[in-house]
């Protein structure tokens, strides 16, 4: 906890807690609210899909912007550009113009969603969800900012501690969602106004973030990304993290459906997911120390082993205890692989290359999450819960092999 004396780490921890509070409220209510507004039930999850697409559209431009202008401007945003970007989202069809809004896009998104609910407009509601996707993209860079705020020997602890801000959200956000859902005459409006307020607090927190000058970029765009991917260590970090992230999303999304097929109530599934979320963030209080002491590769291997154990527990039975234990382990393993992958990535690029390198990791994680999110329901219905967990094992073995063969302990720099 000594790192909490670092002002930047405290602000990033707070920013992470605020973002995940917004995210959990959105995950809890957006599909239900979408069902009420959508002209056809099949479109109920379209707002969530647009949120994910807004995230993917914003990641690379936001990373490049921070490479040139610095973390604080990217994470806090240019408030005016964020508002303009949110207003023009419907014209340009994506979050691209509003990426520098950072946390402010969460404010705009929450307000636009609330407006859509008040007007009964599904299109406006979808527009707000896309704005929140831009906020999600900016929050993905909090852990990278933490690496730059500490000495090299504390990088693992710093990244883990910032990710651990989600523990606060896991404890408080579900209650906020329940309390605000019907707080105003129009259902759900209060919840999205709460998202706007929380995101506004995030803007205030990021506005206090201090940093040095942004490093000069010697190259830009896809050419530099291709050059970075030619490095075995960086490629291994990205692929290993994407596999861990994708498998977590796949199993997490399939778990409530599998429990429903097994006859469990929605309340039981919600309890399992809550413990899963706690498992995702609780390792923040020890994962960083493990990375700093053992190294990124060993912690990544431990995370892979825990994910494999999660699959083994799921395969051993389908009662409540099995679902609870496998979901908790799923979150623990994901956290270790994410922290290890983040620190391993930092070892594989120079400071002036951080923009494209971090964009590559976030793009790969986001793309994998999209594929697994859309595929989880179809896979569960097509091949079943047991087959999904069996498929995790060879993918984890591939990640371990890739890491062992390609992630050399020496730092690779251009």
Protein Blocks (a to p, Z undefined) as FASTA:
>chain_A
ZZmmpmklmmmmmmmmmmmmmmmmmmmmmmmmmmmmpmbfklmmmmmmmmmmmmmmmmmm
mmmmmmmnojklmmnopfklmmmmmmmmmmnopaklmmmnmmmmmmmmmmmmmmmmmnop
aklmmmmmmmmmmmmmmmmmmmmmmmmmpcfklmmmmmmmmmmmmmmmmmmmmmmmmmmm
mmpmbghklmmmmmmmmmmmmmmmmmmpccddddddfbecjllmmmmmmpmklmmmmmmm
mmmmmmmmmmmmmmmmmmmmnopafklmmmmmmmmmmmmmmmmmmmmmmmmmnopklmmm
mmmmmmmmmmmmmmnoccfklmmmmmmmmmmmmmmmmmmmmmmmmmmpcfklmmmmmmmm
mmmmmmmmmmmmmmmmmmmmmnojklmmmmmmmmmmmmmmmmmmmmcfbdcdZZ
